[in-house]
Amino acid sequence: MSKATADRKAASRKDKAAAAAPRSNSTAKVVVAVVVVLLVVAGVVTAITLGKSDKKAATTAGGSALPKNVAAMGAGIVVNPGAPANVPTLDLYEDFQCPVCARFEEIFGLQIKDMVQANQVKLIAHPLSFLDNNLSNDSSNRAANAAACAADDDKFLQYHAATFQGQPAQEGAGYSDAALKDFATKAGITGAAMTSWEKCYADKVHNQWVESVQTQSEKDGVNGTPTVKLDGKTLDLTGLTQQAFADKVKAATK
């Protein structure tokens, strides 16, 4: 084979490869787009997987005070402790940096708030912080501490909503201290309560509890966020609608 012929064949192969590459990339983009659309239309899925927490320094940093309406280390915040005994318990496990949790809040947040206000469920919140390891920051821990401080003023749900609404568009960008304070303002914390919140947050009064919730959730087999349990049974969130969610709560009511 002459050199000229070999060169022509090599060039032809390169042209074919170059022509194929854009089609491959285009196909990949279509597949990703379809997945995103399905997620939006069908509801939410548990997409963020927990890793084992190894933040040894964080476990012992800060204070060991329990937030209001928390029974013990590792236990969640009982948002409405006055709920009657015949209503089901709803356990909510979320990490404030989890984008799928933000999507869950967008779809079901107001519905859960209404259920809590009507005492149709007993809501127990478990703010997790495993994404700090995955994203190499400490925003999940700080946001959980901030939410715990808000719980002391009976403003957990309001703070929870404000934080997810203010979640950075880019995963891993994290929350600044200023943003977390702004969420407290949006949650309706003012005056002397804001002064208390600021001191609670700055001193990390509840930090050991925050870390204990993460550790306990792993022991309890929670392996992704958001995880939602109704009377101890994990709900399948894939394709879950507001009506189906309401029906499950009604069926679990004694």
C-alpha positions in Angstrom: 0.0 0.0 0.0 1.4 3.4 -1.0 1.9 6.1 1.7 -0.7 8.3 -0.1 -3.3 5.5 0.0 -2.6 4.9 3.7 -2.9 8.6 4.5 -6.3 8.8 2.7 -7.6 5.8 4.6 -6.4 7.3 8.0 -8.0 10.6 7.1 -11.3 8.8 6.2 -11.2 7.0 9.6 -10.8 10.3 11.4 -13.6 11.9 9.5 -16.0 9.0 10.4 -15.0 9.2 14.0 -15.5 13.0 14.1 -18.9 12.7 12.4 -20.0 10.0 14.9 -18.9 11.9 18.0 -21.5 14.7 17.9 -24.3 12.1 17.5 -23.1 10.2 20.5 -23.0 13.4 22.6 -26.4 14.4 21.3 -27.9 11.1 22.3 -26.4 11.3 25.8 -28.0 14.8 26.2 -31.4 13.5 25.1 -31.2 10.6 27.6 -30.2 13.0 30.4 -33.1 15.3 29.5 -35.6 12.5 29.5 -34.4 11.4 33.0 -34.8 15.0 34.2 -38.3 15.3 32.7 -39.3 12.0 34.3 -38.1 13.1 37.6 -40.1 16.3 37.4 -43.3 14.7 36.1 -43.3 11.5 38.1 -42.4 13.0 41.4 -39.2 12.3 43.3 -36.9 9.3 43.9 -34.4 8.6 46.6 -31.3 9.6 44.6 -28.7 10.6 47.1 -27.0 7.7 48.9 -25.5 8.0 52.3 -21.9 7.3 53.0 -20.6 6.4 56.4 -19.9 9.5 58.5 -16.3 9.8 59.6 -16.3 13.4 60.9 -14.8 12.5 64.3 -13.8 16.1 65.1 -17.3 17.4 64.4 -18.9 14.7 66.6 -17.4 16.2 69.7 -17.3 19.9 68.7 -19.7 22.4 70.1 -22.4 21.8 72.7 -24.5 18.7 73.6 -27.8 20.5 74.4 -30.8 18.9 72.9 -33.1 21.1 70.7 -36.6 21.7 71.9 -38.9 18.7 71.6 -36.1 16.2 71.2 -36.1 13.3 73.6 -32.5 12.0 73.4 -29.3 12.0 71.4 -30.0 10.5 68.0 -33.7 11.2 68.2 -35.5 13.5 65.8 -37.3 16.8 66.4 -41.0 16.3 67.2 -42.4 19.2 65.3 -45.9 18.9 66.7 -45.7 17.1 70.1 -49.4 17.8 70.7 -50.6 15.5 67.9 -53.2 13.0 69.1 -52.3 9.4 69.6 -54.4 8.1 66.8 -52.5 9.8 64.0 -49.6 8.2 62.2 -46.0 9.2 62.8 -44.2 10.7 59.8 -40.4 10.5 60.0 -38.6 12.8 57.6 -34.9 12.3 56.8 -33.2 15.0 54.7 -29.9 16.6 54.1 -30.2 20.4 53.5 -27.6 20.1 50.6 -29.6 17.3 48.9 -31.1 18.6 45.6 -33.7 15.8 45.5 -34.8 16.8 49.1 -35.3 20.3 47.8 -37.5 18.9 45.0 -39.4 16.8 47.6 -40.0 20.0 49.6 -41.2 21.8 46.5 -43.8 19.1 45.9 -44.9 18.0 49.4 -43.7 20.8 51.8 -46.9 22.8 52.0 -48.9 19.6 52.2 -46.9 18.3 55.1 -47.1 21.7 56.8 -50.9 21.6 56.5 -51.0 18.0 57.9 -48.9 19.2 60.8 -51.1 22.2 61.5 -54.2 20.0 61.4 -52.5 17.3 63.5 -53.1 14.7 60.9 -49.6 13.3 61.4 -47.0 13.5 64.1 -44.0 14.8 62.3 -40.5 13.9 63.4 -37.6 15.6 61.5 -34.1 14.1 61.3 -31.7 16.6 59.7 -28.8 14.7 58.3 -25.3 15.9 57.4 -23.6 13.1 55.4 -23.2 15.3 52.2 -20.5 17.3 54.0 -18.2 14.3 53.3 -19.3 13.9 49.7 -19.1 17.6 48.9 -16.0 18.4 51.0 -17.7 21.2 53.0 -19.6 21.7 56.3 -22.8 23.3 55.0 -25.0 20.3 55.9 -23.8 20.4 59.5 -24.1 24.1 59.8 -27.6 24.1 58.2 -28.7 21.3 60.6 -27.4 23.3 63.6 -29.2 26.4 62.3 -32.5 24.5 61.9 -32.1 23.0 65.4 -31.7 26.5 66.8 -34.8 27.5 65.0 -36.6 24.6 66.6 -35.9 26.1 70.0 -38.2 29.0 68.9 -40.8 26.5 67.4 -39.8 27.6 63.9 -38.3 24.4 62.6 -40.7 23.9 59.7 -40.5 27.6 58.6 -36.7 27.4 58.7 -36.7 24.1 56.9 -38.8 25.6 54.1 -36.6 28.7 53.8 -33.4 26.7 53.6 -34.6 24.5 50.8 -36.0 27.4 48.9 -32.6 29.1 49.2 -30.6 26.0 48.3 -27.7 27.0 45.9 -28.4 26.0 42.3 -24.9 24.4 42.1 -24.6 21.4 44.3 -21.6 21.8 46.7 -21.7 25.6 46.6 -22.9 25.4 50.2 -24.5 27.9 52.5 -22.8 31.0 53.9 -23.4 32.0 57.5 -25.1 35.1 56.2 -27.5 33.0 54.1 -28.3 30.8 57.1 -29.1 33.9 59.2 -31.3 35.3 56.4 -33.3 32.0 56.5 -33.9 32.6 60.2 -35.3 36.0 59.3 -37.5 34.5 56.6 -38.7 31.9 59.1 -40.1 34.7 61.3 -37.4 34.7 64.0 -37.0 38.3 65.3 -36.1 40.4 68.3 -34.8 38.6 71.4 -35.5 35.3 69.6 -33.1 36.2 66.8 -30.4 37.2 69.4 -30.9 33.7 71.0 -30.8 32.1 67.6 -27.5 33.9 66.7 -25.8 32.8 69.9 -27.1 29.2 69.6 -25.8 29.0 66.0 -22.5 30.7 66.7 -21.8 28.5 69.7 -23.0 25.3 67.9 -25.1 24.6 71.0 -26.7 21.5 69.4 -23.8 20.2 67.4 -23.3 16.9 69.2 -27.0 16.2 68.7 -26.7 17.0 65.0 -23.9 14.4 64.6 -25.8 11.9 66.7 -28.8 12.1 64.4 -26.5 11.2 61.4 -25.0 8.3 63.3 -28.3 7.0 64.5 -29.9 7.2 61.0 -27.1 5.0 59.6 -27.7 2.5 62.4 -31.4 2.5 61.6 -30.7 1.6 58.0 -31.5 5.0 56.4 -29.4 4.8 53.2 -30.6 7.7 51.2 -32.3 11.1 51.2 -35.1 12.0 51.2 -36.3 9.1 53.2 -39.9 9.2 54.5 -41.3 6.7 56.9 -45.0 6.4 57.8 -45.4 4.6 61.1 -42.0 3.1 60.6 -42.5 1.9 57.1 -40.4 3.5 54.4 -42.6 5.0 51.6 -41.7 4.5 48.0 -41.3 8.0 46.7 -41.1 7.0 43.0 -44.1 8.5 41.3 -45.7 9.5 44.6 -48.4 12.1 44.2 -49.9 14.4 46.7 -53.2 12.5 46.5 -51.5 9.2 47.0 -49.6 10.6 50.0 -52.8 11.9 51.6 -54.5 8.5 51.0 -51.6 6.7 52.7 -51.8 9.0 55.7 -55.6 8.6 55.9 -55.2 4.8 55.7 -52.7 4.8 58.6 -54.9 6.9 60.9 -56.4 4.7 63.6 
